[in-house]
């Protein structure tokens, strides 16, 4: 009998990096074109929904509303990324908390728009959530009392929505951790010692700047880390990357030219976009947001009350339907259609009859 089993390959199978097994790699990486399309689609859908709500309340009212564009929404989110950094400095949270909260905020606005949910409260919620998911907890009371004009409900009311928008995927792979790995690894390639801490701190400024860009949604943490390191020590970065491409079997099969092209793109992105937004421009966006915010999200508005009433009506219908279905399933103890009597079980151990 012939053996149809294939001959074992003489070529070693390439080991996949752990990062490629993560939910971040599977669900939170996009091409620049996909990101742009996603944001513009969300923005257009939000504008259509808000315009419909306004017109249903007062025909013609939406004609005078200047809705936000996708780019303007992103500008406002970018401002609140800087607020996360400020709050982390105030509370002295570690780097991991800051980086995680920023990732959560970015991911949230790939599922939602600022015209539905203002970044201020979402930012407060993502930061509080990040303290828990990174095992750096702080009590809600301590957290809110140290932030002006903030009540516990401002944080808790959005916590489930944020978690749901994240797909309950809380683990984040960070470039600042990859950067430290590069610094330690470089010591094995150099004959003379280097000031690891100084190199790390210098490159970390560029990693932090990258958080104000879309870098983490497009590139891997190690690519961002290498670009940040290359901005500080280009020769060392080049030596390290060349050695990894030659010797590390878990490194994807990239040519030196391809990797260098990606790193150059990242360096340009970090240096050109990785800075806080213009405050006056953001103020104008926020002013207009007050006029085009989804009325259904404004507590106390007619649209909000109407939506809540509709939700309660549907919930009541659902409860009644379940109750009717449950009642229909209960058997008639005398089952007149079959002519049989159905007896329930008697609890002979019931002491109440004594």
C-alpha positions as CSV (number, residue, x, y, z in Angstrom):
1,X,0.0,0.0,0.0
2,X,1.4,3.4,-0.9
3,X,1.9,6.0,1.8
4,X,0.0,9.2,0.9
5,X,1.4,11.1,3.9
6,X,3.6,14.1,2.8
7,X,7.3,14.0,3.4
8,X,8.4,15.9,6.4
9,X,9.8,19.3,5.5
10,X,13.5,19.9,5.9
11,X,12.8,23.6,6.4
12,X,12.3,24.9,9.9
13,X,8.9,26.3,10.6
14,X,9.0,30.0,11.4
15,X,8.0,30.7,15.0
16,X,5.3,33.5,15.2
17,X,6.0,36.3,17.6
18,X,3.7,36.3,20.7
19,X,2.4,39.7,19.7
20,X,0.8,38.2,16.6
21,X,-1.2,35.9,18.8
22,X,-2.7,38.9,20.7
23,X,-6.2,40.5,20.3
24,X,-4.4,43.7,19.7
25,X,-2.7,42.3,16.5
26,X,-6.0,40.7,15.4
27,X,-8.5,43.4,16.1
28,X,-6.8,46.8,16.6
29,X,-4.4,47.2,13.8
30,X,-5.4,49.0,10.6
31,X,-4.0,50.5,7.4
32,X,-4.0,54.3,7.3
33,X,-6.7,54.1,4.6
34,X,-8.9,51.8,6.7
35,X,-8.6,54.2,9.7
36,X,-9.6,57.1,7.5
37,X,-12.6,55.2,6.1
38,X,-13.7,54.0,9.5
39,X,-13.7,57.5,11.0
40,X,-15.4,59.1,8.1
41,X,-18.1,56.4,8.1
42,X,-18.7,56.8,11.8
43,X,-18.9,60.6,11.4
44,X,-21.3,60.4,8.5
45,X,-23.6,58.0,10.3
46,X,-23.6,60.2,13.4
47,X,-24.4,63.3,11.4
48,X,-27.3,61.5,9.7
49,X,-28.7,60.3,13.0
50,X,-28.5,63.6,14.7
51,X,-29.9,65.5,11.7
52,X,-32.9,63.1,11.7
53,X,-33.5,63.6,15.4
54,X,-33.3,67.4,15.0
55,X,-35.7,67.4,12.1
56,X,-38.2,65.2,13.9
57,X,-38.3,67.8,16.7
58,X,-38.3,70.9,14.5
59,X,-38.3,70.6,10.7
60,X,-35.5,72.7,9.1
61,X,-33.6,73.1,12.3
62,X,-30.6,71.0,11.1
63,X,-29.9,73.3,8.2
64,X,-28.2,75.9,10.5
65,X,-26.1,73.3,12.4
66,X,-22.4,73.1,11.6
67,X,-21.6,69.4,12.3
68,X,-18.1,68.3,13.2
69,X,-15.9,66.6,10.6
70,X,-14.0,63.4,11.3
71,X,-10.8,65.4,11.5
72,X,-12.3,67.8,14.0
73,X,-13.5,64.9,16.2
74,X,-9.9,63.5,16.1
75,X,-8.5,66.9,17.1
76,X,-10.7,66.9,20.2
77,X,-9.8,63.4,21.1
78,X,-6.1,64.3,20.8
79,X,-6.6,67.1,23.3
80,X,-8.0,64.7,25.9
81,X,-5.0,62.4,25.3
82,X,-2.9,65.2,26.7
83,X,-5.3,65.4,29.7
84,X,-4.7,61.7,30.5
85,X,-1.0,62.5,30.7
86,X,-1.6,65.5,33.0
87,X,-3.8,63.4,35.3
88,X,-1.3,60.5,35.4
89,X,1.3,63.0,36.5
90,X,-1.0,64.3,39.2
91,X,-1.8,60.9,40.6
92,X,1.8,59.6,39.9
93,X,0.4,56.6,37.9
94,X,3.1,54.5,36.2
95,X,3.8,54.6,32.5
96,X,1.7,51.5,31.9
97,X,-1.5,53.1,33.2
98,X,-1.0,56.2,31.0
99,X,-0.3,54.2,27.9
100,X,-3.2,51.9,28.5
101,X,-5.7,54.6,29.1
102,X,-4.7,56.4,25.9
103,X,-5.1,53.2,23.9
104,X,-8.5,52.7,25.4
105,X,-9.5,56.2,24.5
106,X,-8.3,55.8,20.9
107,X,-10.1,52.5,20.5
108,X,-13.3,53.8,21.9
109,X,-13.5,56.4,19.2
110,X,-13.1,53.8,16.5
111,X,-16.5,52.6,17.6
112,X,-18.2,55.9,18.7
113,X,-18.1,59.6,17.9
114,X,-17.6,62.7,20.1
115,X,-21.0,64.0,19.0
116,X,-22.5,61.1,20.9
117,X,-20.1,60.9,23.8
118,X,-17.9,63.8,24.8
119,X,-14.2,62.9,25.4
120,X,-14.1,64.5,28.8
121,X,-16.0,61.8,30.6
122,X,-14.8,59.0,28.4
123,X,-11.3,60.0,29.2
124,X,-12.0,59.9,32.9
125,X,-13.5,56.5,32.5
126,X,-10.7,55.0,30.4
127,X,-8.1,56.2,32.9
128,X,-10.0,54.8,35.8
129,X,-10.5,51.5,33.9
130,X,-6.8,51.4,33.1
131,X,-5.8,51.6,36.7
132,X,-7.8,48.4,37.3
133,X,-6.8,46.4,34.3
134,X,-3.1,47.1,34.9
135,X,-3.4,46.2,38.6
136,X,-2.8,49.8,39.8
137,X,-6.1,50.4,41.5
138,X,-7.3,53.6,43.1
139,X,-10.6,54.0,45.0
140,X,-13.3,55.8,43.0
141,X,-13.8,58.3,45.8
142,X,-10.1,59.2,45.9
143,X,-10.0,59.4,42.1
144,X,-13.0,61.7,41.7
145,X,-12.4,64.0,44.7
146,X,-9.0,65.0,43.2
147,X,-10.5,65.9,39.8
148,X,-12.5,69.2,39.9
149,X,-16.2,69.0,39.0
150,X,-16.2,65.3,38.8
151,X,-18.7,62.9,40.5
152,X,-18.5,59.1,40.7
153,X,-21.4,58.8,38.3
154,X,-19.3,60.7,35.6
155,X,-17.0,57.7,35.6
156,X,-19.2,54.7,36.4
157,X,-22.1,55.6,34.0
158,X,-19.8,55.0,31.0
159,X,-17.7,52.2,32.3
160,X,-19.7,49.4,30.7
161,X,-20.1,51.3,27.4
162,X,-16.3,51.7,27.3
163,X,-15.6,48.1,28.1
164,X,-18.1,47.0,25.5
165,X,-16.6,49.3,22.9
166,X,-13.2,47.7,23.6
167,X,-14.7,44.3,23.0
168,X,-13.7,43.5,26.6
169,X,-10.2,43.2,25.3
170,X,-8.2,45.0,28.0
171,X,-4.6,43.7,27.4
172,X,-2.4,46.2,25.5
173,X,1.1,45.7,24.2
174,X,3.1,48.9,24.6
175,X,6.0,50.4,22.7
176,X,7.7,51.7,25.9
177,X,8.1,48.1,27.1
178,X,9.5,47.1,23.7
179,X,11.9,50.0,23.9
180,X,13.3,48.8,27.2
181,X,13.8,45.4,25.6
182,X,15.8,46.9,22.8
183,X,18.0,48.9,25.2
184,X,18.8,45.8,27.2
185,X,19.4,43.7,24.1
186,X,21.8,46.3,22.7
187,X,24.1,45.8,25.6
188,X,24.8,42.3,24.3
189,X,25.9,43.7,20.9
190,X,28.3,46.3,22.1
191,X,31.8,45.9,23.4
192,X,31.7,49.1,25.3
193,X,29.0,49.8,28.0
194,X,26.2,52.3,27.2
195,X,24.2,54.5,29.6
196,X,21.0,52.4,29.3
197,X,18.9,54.6,31.5
198,X,19.8,57.8,29.6
199,X,19.2,56.2,26.2
200,X,15.8,54.9,27.4
201,X,14.7,58.2,28.8
202,X,15.7,60.1,25.7
203,X,13.9,57.6,23.4
204,X,10.9,57.5,25.7
205,X,10.1,61.1,24.9
206,X,9.5,60.1,21.3
207,X,7.5,57.0,22.4
208,X,5.2,59.4,24.4
209,X,5.0,61.7,21.4
210,X,3.8,58.7,19.3
211,X,0.8,58.4,21.5
212,X,-0.5,61.6,20.0
213,X,-0.5,59.9,16.6
214,X,-2.1,56.8,15.0
215,X,1.1,54.9,15.2
216,X,-0.1,52.2,17.6
217,X,-3.1,51.5,15.4
218,X,-0.9,51.0,12.3
219,X,2.5,49.7,13.5
220,X,3.7,47.1,16.0
221,X,5.1,48.2,19.4
222,X,8.6,47.0,18.4
223,X,8.5,49.1,15.3
224,X,7.4,52.2,17.2
225,X,10.1,51.5,19.8
226,X,12.8,51.2,17.1
227,X,11.7,54.4,15.4
228,X,11.9,56.3,18.8
229,X,15.3,54.8,19.5
230,X,16.5,55.7,16.0
231,X,15.6,59.3,16.6
232,X,18.0,59.3,19.5
233,X,20.8,56.9,18.4
234,X,20.4,56.2,14.7
235,X,23.7,54.2,14.4
236,X,23.0,52.0,17.3
237,X,19.4,51.4,16.1
238,X,20.7,50.5,12.6
239,X,23.2,48.0,14.1
240,X,20.6,46.4,16.3
241,X,17.9,46.0,13.6
242,X,20.4,44.5,11.1
243,X,21.6,42.0,13.7
244,X,18.0,41.0,14.6
245,X,17.1,40.5,10.9
246,X,20.1,38.2,10.5
247,X,19.9,36.1,13.7
248,X,16.4,36.1,15.2
249,X,14.2,33.3,13.7
250,X,11.1,34.8,15.2
251,X,11.6,38.1,13.3
252,X,9.3,38.3,10.3
253,X,11.1,38.0,7.0
254,X,11.6,41.7,6.2
255,X,14.4,43.0,4.1
256,X,16.6,45.7,5.5
257,X,15.2,48.2,3.0
258,X,11.6,47.4,3.9
259,X,12.2,47.8,7.6
260,X,14.1,51.0,7.1
261,X,11.3,52.4,5.0
262,X,8.7,51.6,7.8
263,X,11.0,53.2,10.4
264,X,11.5,56.3,8.3
265,X,7.7,56.7,8.0
266,X,7.3,56.3,11.7
267,X,10.0,58.8,12.5
268,X,8.3,61.3,10.2
269,X,4.9,60.6,11.8
270,X,6.2,61.1,15.3
271,X,8.1,64.3,14.6
272,X,5.4,65.9,12.5
273,X,2.2,64.9,14.2
274,X,3.3,63.9,17.8
275,X,2.6,67.2,19.4
276,X,-0.4,68.6,21.4
277,X,-3.2,70.3,19.3
278,X,-3.7,74.0,19.0
279,X,-5.8,75.1,21.9
280,X,-7.7,77.8,20.1
281,X,-8.6,75.3,17.3
282,X,-9.9,72.8,19.8
283,X,-11.9,75.5,21.7
284,X,-13.7,76.3,18.4
285,X,-14.4,72.6,17.8
286,X,-15.7,72.2,21.4
287,X,-17.9,75.3,21.0
288,X,-19.5,73.9,17.9
289,X,-19.9,70.5,19.5
290,X,-22.3,72.1,22.1
291,X,-24.6,72.9,19.1
292,X,-24.4,69.6,17.3
293,X,-24.2,67.1,20.1
294,X,-26.7,64.2,19.8
295,X,-29.9,65.4,21.6
296,X,-30.6,61.8,22.6
297,X,-27.5,61.8,24.7
298,X,-28.3,65.1,26.5
299,X,-30.0,64.2,29.8
300,X,-33.3,66.0,30.2
301,X,-33.8,66.9,26.6
302,X,-37.0,66.1,24.8
303,X,-35.2,63.7,22.5
304,X,-33.5,62.0,25.5
305,X,-36.8,61.6,27.3
306,X,-38.5,60.3,24.2
307,X,-35.8,57.7,23.6
308,X,-35.9,56.6,27.2
309,X,-39.7,56.2,27.0
310,X,-39.3,54.2,23.8
311,X,-36.6,52.0,25.5
312,X,-38.9,51.4,28.5
313,X,-41.8,50.6,26.2
314,X,-39.8,48.0,24.4
315,X,-38.4,46.6,27.7
316,X,-42.0,46.3,29.0
317,X,-43.1,44.5,25.8
318,X,-40.2,42.1,26.2
319,X,-41.0,41.4,29.9
320,X,-44.7,40.8,29.0
321,X,-43.7,38.5,26.1
322,X,-41.5,36.4,28.4
323,X,-44.2,36.3,31.1
324,X,-46.8,35.1,28.5
325,X,-44.4,32.5,27.1
326,X,-43.7,31.2,30.6
327,X,-47.4,31.0,31.4
328,X,-48.1,29.1,28.2
329,X,-45.5,26.5,29.1
330,X,-47.1,25.8,32.4
331,X,-49.2,22.7,32.1
332,X,-52.9,22.7,33.1
333,X,-52.9,20.4,36.2
334,X,-56.2,18.9,34.9
335,X,-55.1,18.8,31.2
336,X,-58.7,18.6,29.9
337,X,-57.6,18.1,26.3
338,X,-56.0,14.7,27.1
339,X,-58.4,13.8,29.8
340,X,-55.5,13.1,32.2
341,X,-54.9,14.5,35.6
342,X,-51.4,15.8,36.2
343,X,-50.3,15.6,39.9
344,X,-47.6,17.8,41.3
345,X,-45.0,16.3,43.6
346,X,-45.7,16.5,47.3
347,X,-42.9,17.4,49.7
348,X,-43.4,14.8,52.5
349,X,-40.5,16.3,54.5
350,X,-42.2,19.6,54.8
351,X,-42.4,20.3,58.6
352,X,-44.8,23.2,58.2
353,X,-47.7,20.7,58.1
354,X,-46.9,19.4,61.6
